[in-house]
Amino acid sequence: MNYIINPSWFYWISVVNGLQTFLIILAVVLAVVAIICFITAYEEGECGDNENSKKWAKRGIICTVTAIAIAIICIFIPSKSTLIEMQIAKFATYENAEWTADKIKEAVDYIINAIQNMKG
């Protein structure tokens, strides 16, 4: 068949939407883990164990940086509605608009002629 929009495109829209949701949840979980790591690092430092404190601080920094990177990636993943708008915009060309206007004029002329033939 000769589709205007490939049906598999709608599948990939839902996949991208699910990926974006998954990444947002992952970023939130990493942010919570980072907070826990920093709290643990502070607790270890208070107890006098600077070596463990540094390990937990490094883990917290890694989680924080990863969460920020994932959040930035999520910003650039288009939403479902944006992907649909982009697909519609792909077909919104001057040629298609002129063709549509011509077809509408032809349809109006056909209807007017049909009405005139019915009266006469």
C-alpha positions as a Markdown table, in Angstrom:
| # | Residue | x | y | z |
|---|---|---|---|---|
| 1 | Met | 0.0 | 0.0 | 0.0 |
| 2 | Asn | 1.0 | 3.6 | -0.5 |
| 3 | Tyr | 0.6 | 5.1 | 2.9 |
| 4 | Ile | 0.9 | 8.9 | 3.5 |
| 5 | Ile | 2.2 | 8.2 | 7.0 |
| 6 | Asn | 3.8 | 4.8 | 7.7 |
| 7 | Pro | 1.9 | 3.0 | 10.4 |
| 8 | Ser | 5.1 | 1.9 | 12.1 |
| 9 | Trp | 5.8 | 5.6 | 12.7 |
| 10 | Phe | 3.0 | 5.6 | 15.4 |
| 11 | Tyr | 4.7 | 2.6 | 17.1 |
| 12 | Trp | 8.0 | 4.5 | 17.3 |
| 13 | Ile | 6.2 | 7.5 | 18.7 |
| 14 | Ser | 4.9 | 5.4 | 21.6 |
| 15 | Val | 8.4 | 3.9 | 22.1 |
| 16 | Val | 10.0 | 7.3 | 22.3 |
| 17 | Asn | 7.3 | 8.4 | 24.7 |
| 18 | Gly | 8.0 | 5.4 | 26.9 |
| 19 | Leu | 11.7 | 6.0 | 26.8 |
| 20 | Gln | 11.2 | 9.6 | 27.9 |
| 21 | Thr | 9.1 | 8.4 | 30.8 |
| 22 | Phe | 11.7 | 5.8 | 31.8 |
| 23 | Leu | 14.5 | 8.3 | 31.7 |
| 24 | Ile | 12.6 | 10.8 | 33.8 |
| 25 | Ile | 12.0 | 8.1 | 36.5 |
| 26 | Leu | 15.6 | 7.0 | 36.3 |
| 27 | Ala | 16.8 | 10.6 | 36.8 |
| 28 | Val | 14.6 | 11.1 | 39.9 |
| 29 | Val | 15.8 | 7.8 | 41.4 |
| 30 | Leu | 19.4 | 8.8 | 40.8 |
| 31 | Ala | 18.8 | 12.1 | 42.4 |
| 32 | Val | 17.4 | 10.4 | 45.5 |
| 33 | Val | 20.3 | 8.0 | 45.6 |
| 34 | Ala | 22.7 | 10.9 | 45.3 |
| 35 | Ile | 21.1 | 12.6 | 48.3 |
| 36 | Ile | 21.4 | 9.4 | 50.3 |
| 37 | Cys | 25.0 | 9.1 | 49.3 |
| 38 | Phe | 25.8 | 12.7 | 50.4 |
| 39 | Ile | 24.0 | 12.2 | 53.7 |
| 40 | Thr | 25.9 | 8.9 | 54.3 |
| 41 | Ala | 29.2 | 10.7 | 53.4 |
| 42 | Tyr | 28.4 | 13.5 | 55.9 |
| 43 | Glu | 27.6 | 10.9 | 58.6 |
| 44 | Glu | 30.8 | 9.0 | 57.9 |
| 45 | Gly | 32.8 | 12.2 | 58.1 |
| 46 | Glu | 31.2 | 13.0 | 61.5 |
| 47 | Cys | 32.3 | 9.6 | 62.8 |
| 48 | Gly | 35.9 | 10.3 | 61.8 |
| 49 | Asp | 36.1 | 7.9 | 58.9 |
| 50 | Asn | 37.3 | 10.2 | 56.1 |
| 51 | Glu | 38.1 | 7.4 | 53.7 |
| 52 | Asn | 34.5 | 6.0 | 53.7 |
| 53 | Ser | 33.2 | 9.6 | 53.6 |
| 54 | Lys | 35.2 | 10.3 | 50.4 |
| 55 | Lys | 33.9 | 7.0 | 48.8 |
| 56 | Trp | 30.3 | 8.0 | 49.5 |
| 57 | Ala | 30.8 | 11.5 | 48.3 |
| 58 | Lys | 32.3 | 10.2 | 45.0 |
| 59 | Arg | 29.2 | 7.9 | 44.6 |
| 60 | Gly | 27.0 | 10.9 | 45.2 |
| 61 | Ile | 28.8 | 13.0 | 42.7 |
| 62 | Ile | 28.5 | 10.3 | 40.1 |
| 63 | Cys | 24.8 | 9.9 | 40.7 |
| 64 | Thr | 24.3 | 13.6 | 40.5 |
| 65 | Val | 26.2 | 14.0 | 37.3 |
| 66 | Thr | 24.4 | 11.1 | 35.7 |
| 67 | Ala | 21.0 | 12.4 | 36.8 |
| 68 | Ile | 21.8 | 15.8 | 35.3 |
| 69 | Ala | 22.9 | 14.2 | 32.0 |
| 70 | Ile | 19.7 | 12.2 | 31.8 |
| 71 | Ala | 17.6 | 15.3 | 32.5 |
| 72 | Ile | 19.4 | 17.1 | 29.7 |
| 73 | Ile | 18.8 | 14.2 | 27.3 |
| 74 | Cys | 15.1 | 14.2 | 28.3 |
| 75 | Ile | 14.9 | 17.9 | 27.4 |
| 76 | Phe | 15.9 | 17.1 | 23.8 |
| 77 | Ile | 13.7 | 14.0 | 23.3 |
| 78 | Pro | 10.5 | 15.4 | 21.6 |
| 79 | Ser | 7.2 | 14.6 | 23.2 |
| 80 | Lys | 4.4 | 12.6 | 21.5 |
| 81 | Ser | 2.5 | 15.7 | 20.4 |
| 82 | Thr | 5.7 | 17.4 | 19.1 |
| 83 | Leu | 6.5 | 14.3 | 16.9 |
| 84 | Ile | 2.9 | 14.4 | 15.6 |
| 85 | Glu | 3.2 | 18.1 | 14.8 |
| 86 | Met | 6.5 | 17.5 | 13.0 |
| 87 | Gln | 4.9 | 14.8 | 10.9 |
| 88 | Ile | 2.0 | 17.1 | 10.0 |
| 89 | Ala | 4.4 | 20.0 | 9.2 |
| 90 | Lys | 6.3 | 17.7 | 6.8 |
| 91 | Phe | 3.2 | 17.6 | 4.6 |
| 92 | Ala | 2.2 | 21.2 | 5.0 |
| 93 | Thr | 3.9 | 22.6 | 1.9 |
| 94 | Tyr | 3.0 | 25.3 | -0.5 |
| 95 | Glu | 2.4 | 22.7 | -3.2 |
| 96 | Asn | 0.0 | 20.7 | -1.0 |
| 97 | Ala | -1.8 | 23.9 | 0.0 |
| 98 | Glu | -2.3 | 25.0 | -3.6 |
| 99 | Trp | -3.4 | 21.5 | -4.6 |
| 100 | Thr | -5.9 | 21.4 | -1.8 |
| 101 | Ala | -7.3 | 24.8 | -2.7 |
| 102 | Asp | -7.6 | 23.8 | -6.3 |
| 103 | Lys | -9.4 | 20.6 | -5.4 |
| 104 | Ile | -11.8 | 22.5 | -3.1 |
| 105 | Lys | -12.6 | 24.9 | -5.9 |
| 106 | Glu | -13.3 | 22.0 | -8.2 |
| 107 | Ala | -15.6 | 20.4 | -5.6 |
| 108 | Val | -17.5 | 23.7 | -5.2 |
| 109 | Asp | -17.8 | 24.1 | -9.0 |
| 110 | Tyr | -19.1 | 20.6 | -9.3 |
| 111 | Ile | -21.7 | 21.1 | -6.5 |
| 112 | Ile | -22.8 | 24.4 | -8.1 |
| 113 | Asn | -23.2 | 22.7 | -11.5 |
| 114 | Ala | -25.1 | 19.8 | -10.0 |
| 115 | Ile | -27.5 | 22.1 | -8.3 |
| 116 | Gln | -28.0 | 24.1 | -11.5 |
| 117 | Asn | -28.7 | 20.9 | -13.5 |
| 118 | Met | -31.2 | 19.8 | -10.9 |
| 119 | Lys | -33.1 | 23.2 | -11.2 |
| 120 | Gly | -33.1 | 23.1 | -15.0 |
